Amino acid sequence: MSKEKGHIVSEEMLYRYWANDLSKTDRDVVSQWALTSPSNQRQLDEAEVFYLDMKALATLDDKNTAQTDKAWEKFKSQNLLSKKPPHKKHQPLPTQYLKYAAGLLLLLMAGWWYISSDSKQLEIATLEDTQELQLADGSNITLNQHSKLSYPETFGDSERKVSLKGEAYFQVAANKAQPFVITLNQAQVTVIGTAFNIDATSADHISVSVDEGTVRFSTISEEVLLHAGESGSLDLYAKSLTKLAVPETPTHNFWRTKSLSFQNTPLDQVATALHDSYGLNIQLSNPALATCSITVHFENEELDNILDIISSTLDLKVTKTEQSYYLSGDGCH
């Protein structure tokens, strides 16, 4: 349980927030509480994940009591807010009663989903794979792993608004009369027609990098215009926007293109790029190898194949363990 300017924010309020079952006053309390820190926002997001899981279960056969038991077990496992010890003891409610409550929550959510389905608001979420989709206006979006996009089946007349959690690459169809707006945690990006990447996976910052055109990256208090070759970063703690050039790195957009380009790149930087791209440690057994350089381009290659090519080119030996690769050799001559 937490407080927002004297108001108590409970776990129940977080779930009811996503079920659209709070008064306007309480919804404002939760919204303001989430804006006070990235940690609070993350807890609200976790409550949404649980809510969506429960809503999905509600679309299954309600007569299957195993689903209610499963919902209850997940409900019990949630511990989103740290709780202070109570001042006095309370008699705990029977587990069976609480399980019925979880079942009732499922039915309430099923009813909410039925009522709200007329809004034609669609949602796509990814787990371990990326996914591409085309919106009604012809805009193309590539969604990275563990990301979620909410969007309408058809856009209104004034703007094209979507919501993103995670990371995605946007190729927006040009339409000056109907700006394209992406809402994020504590910020939004507005464009007319362009290509850019948004990374909102971090708990402490959001970054936007532009390949084509111009975008407006804004918060409630400030904004920056980003042109092709530029990026912007929002510090979620300091609530400040910074504009800078997009760094030319071998891993730029790797998650989407699966391509790596090295141009006379030192081997220690190659090892770092491979670690960032594939998530495995690449160690140089001999410090003298760090300054060896290589020029090579990889497209949709497995890490083992990449290391085989690098080792053959530089006359190195590759040793593989469960979590790491080791490159060994005498150095460059």
C-alpha positions as CSV (number, residue, x, y, z in Angstrom):
1,M,0.0,0.0,0.0
2,S,1.3,3.5,-0.9
3,K,0.1,7.1,-0.5
4,E,-0.4,9.9,-3.0
5,K,-0.8,13.3,-1.3
6,G,-2.8,11.7,1.6
7,H,-4.7,9.2,-0.6
8,I,-4.0,5.5,-0.2
9,V,-3.2,3.6,-3.4
10,S,-3.9,-0.1,-2.9
11,E,-3.3,-3.2,-5.1
12,E,-7.1,-3.4,-5.5
13,M,-7.1,0.2,-6.9
14,L,-4.4,-0.7,-9.4
15,Y,-6.5,-3.7,-10.8
16,R,-9.7,-1.7,-10.7
17,Y,-7.9,1.1,-12.6
18,W,-7.4,-1.2,-15.6
19,A,-10.9,-2.6,-15.2
20,N,-12.3,0.9,-15.6
21,D,-14.0,0.5,-12.2
22,L,-12.8,3.6,-10.3
23,S,-14.4,7.0,-9.8
24,K,-12.8,9.9,-11.7
25,T,-11.2,11.1,-8.4
26,D,-9.6,7.7,-7.7
27,R,-8.4,7.3,-11.3
28,D,-6.7,10.7,-11.0
29,V,-5.1,9.6,-7.7
30,V,-3.7,6.5,-9.4
31,S,-2.5,8.4,-12.5
32,Q,-0.7,11.0,-10.4
33,W,0.8,8.3,-8.2
34,A,2.2,6.5,-11.3
35,L,3.8,9.7,-12.5
36,T,5.7,10.3,-9.3
37,S,8.4,7.7,-10.1
38,P,9.3,5.0,-12.7
39,S,8.9,2.4,-10.0
40,N,5.3,3.3,-9.4
41,Q,4.6,3.3,-13.2
42,R,6.2,-0.1,-13.4
43,Q,3.9,-1.4,-10.6
44,L,0.9,0.0,-12.5
45,D,2.1,-1.7,-15.7
46,E,2.5,-5.0,-13.8
47,A,-1.1,-4.7,-12.6
48,E,-2.2,-4.2,-16.2
49,V,-0.4,-7.4,-17.2
50,F,-2.2,-9.4,-14.5
51,Y,-5.5,-7.7,-15.5
52,L,-5.0,-8.7,-19.1
53,D,-4.2,-12.3,-18.1
54,M,-7.4,-12.4,-16.1
55,K,-9.4,-11.0,-18.9
56,A,-8.0,-13.6,-21.3
57,L,-8.9,-16.4,-18.8
58,A,-12.4,-14.9,-18.7
59,T,-12.9,-15.6,-22.4
60,L,-12.4,-19.3,-21.8
61,D,-14.9,-21.8,-20.5
62,D,-16.2,-20.3,-17.2
63,K,-17.3,-23.8,-16.1
64,N,-13.7,-25.0,-15.9
65,T,-12.9,-24.4,-12.2
66,A,-9.2,-25.0,-12.9
67,Q,-9.1,-21.6,-14.6
68,T,-10.5,-20.0,-11.5
69,D,-7.8,-21.8,-9.4
70,K,-5.1,-20.7,-11.8
71,A,-6.4,-17.1,-11.6
72,W,-6.4,-17.3,-7.8
73,E,-2.8,-18.6,-7.6
74,K,-1.6,-15.8,-9.8
75,F,-3.6,-13.3,-7.8
76,K,-1.9,-14.5,-4.6
77,S,1.5,-14.2,-6.1
78,Q,1.1,-10.5,-6.9
79,N,3.1,-8.3,-4.5
80,L,3.2,-5.0,-6.3
81,L,3.2,-2.6,-3.4
82,S,5.3,-3.0,-0.2
83,K,3.0,-3.3,2.7
84,K,3.6,-1.8,6.2
85,P,2.9,-4.1,9.1
86,P,-0.7,-3.6,10.4
87,H,-1.3,-2.0,13.7
88,K,-3.6,-4.7,14.8
89,K,-4.3,-8.2,13.8
90,H,-7.2,-9.1,11.5
91,Q,-8.8,-12.5,11.1
92,P,-7.7,-13.7,7.6
93,L,-10.5,-14.5,5.2
94,P,-10.8,-18.2,4.3
95,T,-8.9,-19.2,1.2
96,Q,-11.9,-20.7,-0.5
97,Y,-13.8,-17.4,-0.1
98,L,-10.9,-15.5,-1.7
99,K,-10.9,-18.0,-4.6
100,Y,-14.5,-17.3,-5.2
101,A,-13.6,-13.6,-5.2
102,A,-11.0,-14.3,-7.9
103,G,-13.7,-16.1,-9.9
104,L,-16.0,-13.2,-9.5
105,L,-13.3,-10.9,-10.7
106,L,-13.0,-13.0,-13.8
107,L,-16.8,-12.6,-14.4
108,L,-16.6,-8.9,-13.9
109,M,-13.7,-8.5,-16.3
110,A,-15.6,-10.7,-18.9
111,G,-18.5,-8.3,-18.6
112,W,-16.3,-5.2,-18.9
113,W,-14.7,-6.7,-22.0
114,Y,-18.1,-7.4,-23.6
115,I,-19.3,-3.9,-22.9
116,S,-16.1,-2.2,-24.1
117,S,-15.7,-4.3,-27.2
118,D,-17.6,-1.8,-29.3
119,S,-14.8,0.7,-29.0
120,K,-12.8,-1.2,-31.7
121,Q,-9.6,-0.7,-29.8
122,L,-7.1,-3.4,-30.8
123,E,-4.0,-4.6,-29.0
124,I,-1.0,-6.6,-30.0
125,A,1.7,-7.9,-27.6
126,T,4.9,-9.8,-28.3
127,L,6.8,-12.3,-26.1
128,E,10.0,-13.8,-27.5
129,D,9.5,-12.8,-31.2
130,T,9.2,-9.6,-33.1
131,Q,6.1,-8.9,-35.1
132,E,5.2,-6.7,-38.1
133,L,1.8,-5.2,-38.7
134,Q,0.2,-2.6,-41.0
135,L,-2.4,-0.1,-39.7
136,A,-5.5,1.1,-41.4
137,D,-3.7,4.2,-42.8
138,G,-1.0,2.1,-44.4
139,S,1.7,2.8,-41.7
140,N,4.0,-0.2,-41.0
141,I,5.2,-1.0,-37.5
142,T,7.7,-3.6,-36.3
143,L,7.2,-4.5,-32.7
144,N,10.2,-5.7,-30.7
145,Q,10.2,-8.5,-28.1
146,H,8.2,-8.0,-24.9
147,S,6.4,-5.0,-26.3
148,K,2.7,-3.9,-26.7
149,L,0.9,-1.6,-29.1
150,S,-2.7,-0.4,-28.7
151,Y,-4.4,1.1,-31.7
152,P,-7.9,1.7,-33.1
153,E,-9.3,-0.5,-35.9
154,T,-9.9,2.8,-37.9
155,F,-8.6,6.2,-37.2
156,G,-10.6,9.4,-36.5
157,D,-10.6,12.5,-38.7
158,S,-8.3,14.7,-36.6
159,E,-5.4,12.4,-35.7
160,R,-4.0,8.9,-35.7
161,K,-3.3,7.9,-32.1
162,V,-1.7,4.7,-30.8
163,S,-0.1,3.7,-27.5
164,L,3.3,1.9,-27.1
165,K,4.9,0.0,-24.2
166,G,8.3,-1.4,-25.1
167,E,10.1,-0.9,-28.4
168,A,9.0,-0.5,-32.0
169,Y,10.1,0.8,-35.3
170,F,7.6,3.0,-37.1
171,Q,7.2,3.8,-40.9
172,V,4.4,6.2,-40.8
173,A,2.3,6.9,-44.0
174,A,2.3,10.7,-44.7
175,N,-0.8,12.6,-44.0
176,K,-0.4,16.3,-43.1
177,A,-4.1,16.7,-42.2
178,Q,-4.0,13.8,-39.8
179,P,-0.9,13.7,-37.5
180,F,0.3,10.4,-36.2
181,V,0.6,10.4,-32.3
182,I,2.3,7.7,-30.2
183,T,1.6,8.0,-26.5
184,L,4.3,6.8,-24.0
185,N,4.9,6.8,-20.3
186,Q,5.1,10.5,-19.5
187,A,5.6,11.5,-23.1
188,Q,4.3,11.4,-26.7
189,V,5.8,11.5,-30.2
190,T,3.9,13.3,-33.0
191,V,4.7,12.9,-36.7
192,I,3.2,13.4,-40.2
193,G,5.2,10.9,-42.2
194,T,8.6,9.5,-41.3
195,A,10.6,6.5,-40.1
196,F,11.9,6.2,-36.6
197,N,12.6,4.0,-33.6
198,I,11.1,4.3,-30.1
199,D,12.7,2.5,-27.2
200,A,10.6,2.7,-24.0
201,T,11.9,-0.6,-22.5
202,S,14.0,1.1,-19.8
203,A,12.6,2.1,-16.4
204,D,14.6,5.3,-16.3
205,H,14.6,6.7,-19.9
206,I,12.8,6.7,-23.3
207,S,14.8,7.2,-26.5
208,V,13.6,8.1,-30.0
209,S,15.9,7.9,-33.0
210,V,14.9,9.2,-36.5
211,D,16.0,7.7,-39.8
212,E,13.7,9.8,-42.1
213,G,11.7,13.0,-41.8
214,T,11.0,14.9,-38.6
215,V,9.2,14.0,-35.3
216,R,8.1,16.1,-32.3
217,F,9.1,14.4,-29.0
218,S,7.3,16.0,-26.1
219,T,6.3,15.9,-22.5
220,I,3.8,17.9,-20.6
221,S,6.4,20.7,-20.0
222,E,8.8,20.7,-23.0
223,E,9.5,19.3,-26.5
224,V,12.2,18.8,-29.0
225,L,12.1,18.5,-32.8
226,L,14.1,15.6,-34.1
227,H,15.3,15.4,-37.7
228,A,16.8,12.5,-39.7
229,G,20.1,11.4,-38.0
230,E,19.1,12.8,-34.6
231,S,17.8,11.2,-31.4
232,G,16.1,12.4,-28.3
233,S,16.2,10.9,-24.8
234,L,13.8,11.5,-21.9
235,D,15.1,11.1,-18.4
236,L,12.1,9.7,-16.5
237,Y,13.6,10.7,-13.1
238,A,14.8,14.2,-14.0
239,K,11.9,14.7,-16.4
240,S,14.2,16.3,-18.9
241,L,14.6,15.9,-22.7
242,T,18.0,15.8,-24.4
243,K,18.7,16.0,-28.2
244,L,21.8,14.4,-29.7
245,A,23.0,12.8,-32.9
246,V,22.2,9.2,-33.6
247,P,25.4,7.2,-32.9
248,E,26.7,5.2,-35.9
249,T,27.0,1.8,-34.1
250,P,27.2,-1.7,-35.7
251,T,24.1,-2.7,-33.7
252,H,21.8,0.2,-34.8
253,N,18.4,-1.3,-35.3
254,F,19.9,-4.9,-35.1
255,W,16.7,-6.1,-33.3
256,R,14.8,-5.3,-36.5
257,T,17.2,-5.8,-39.4
258,K,19.3,-8.6,-37.9
259,S,22.3,-7.1,-39.7
260,L,25.8,-6.1,-38.3
261,S,28.4,-4.1,-40.1
262,F,32.0,-3.6,-39.0
263,Q,34.3,-1.3,-40.8
264,N,37.9,-1.6,-39.6
265,T,36.5,-2.1,-36.1
266,P,38.7,-3.1,-33.2
267,L,38.0,-6.6,-31.9
268,D,37.1,-5.5,-28.4
269,Q,34.3,-3.3,-29.9
270,V,33.2,-6.2,-32.0
271,A,32.9,-8.3,-28.9
272,T,30.8,-5.7,-27.2
273,A,28.5,-5.4,-30.2
274,L,28.0,-9.1,-30.3
275,H,27.2,-9.2,-26.6
276,D,24.7,-6.4,-27.0
277,S,23.1,-8.2,-30.0
278,Y,23.0,-11.8,-28.8
279,G,23.1,-11.4,-25.1
280,L,26.1,-13.7,-24.5
281,N,29.6,-12.8,-23.2
282,I,32.4,-12.6,-25.7
283,Q,35.8,-12.6,-23.9
284,L,39.3,-12.0,-25.3
285,S,41.7,-14.3,-23.6
286,N,44.7,-12.2,-24.8
287,P,44.5,-8.4,-24.2
288,A,46.7,-7.9,-27.3
289,L,43.7,-9.1,-29.4
290,A,41.7,-5.9,-28.5
291,T,43.3,-3.8,-31.2
292,C,43.0,-6.3,-34.0
293,S,40.5,-4.9,-36.5
294,I,38.1,-6.4,-39.0
295,T,35.8,-5.3,-41.8
296,V,32.8,-7.5,-42.4
297,H,29.0,-7.5,-42.8
298,F,26.7,-10.1,-41.4
299,E,23.0,-10.6,-42.3
300,N,20.8,-13.0,-40.4
301,E,23.7,-15.0,-39.1
302,E,23.9,-17.2,-36.1
303,L,26.4,-16.2,-33.4
304,D,28.4,-19.4,-33.9
305,N,28.8,-18.7,-37.6
306,I,29.9,-15.1,-37.0
307,L,32.6,-16.2,-34.5
308,D,33.8,-18.9,-36.9
309,I,34.2,-16.3,-39.7
310,I,36.0,-13.8,-37.3
311,S,38.3,-16.6,-36.0
312,S,39.2,-17.8,-39.5
313,T,39.9,-14.2,-40.7
314,L,42.1,-13.3,-37.7
315,D,43.6,-16.8,-37.1
316,L,41.9,-17.2,-33.7
317,K,40.6,-20.1,-31.6
318,V,37.0,-20.1,-30.3
319,T,36.2,-21.9,-27.0
320,K,32.5,-22.1,-26.0
321,T,31.1,-22.5,-22.5
322,E,27.5,-22.5,-21.3
323,Q,27.2,-18.7,-21.1
324,S,30.4,-17.3,-22.8
325,Y,32.7,-17.5,-25.8
326,Y,36.4,-17.1,-25.5
327,L,38.6,-15.9,-28.4
328,S,42.3,-16.7,-28.0
329,G,45.3,-16.1,-30.2
330,D,48.7,-14.4,-30.4
331,G,47.5,-11.1,-31.5
332,C,47.7,-9.2,-34.8
333,H,50.9,-8.7,-36.8
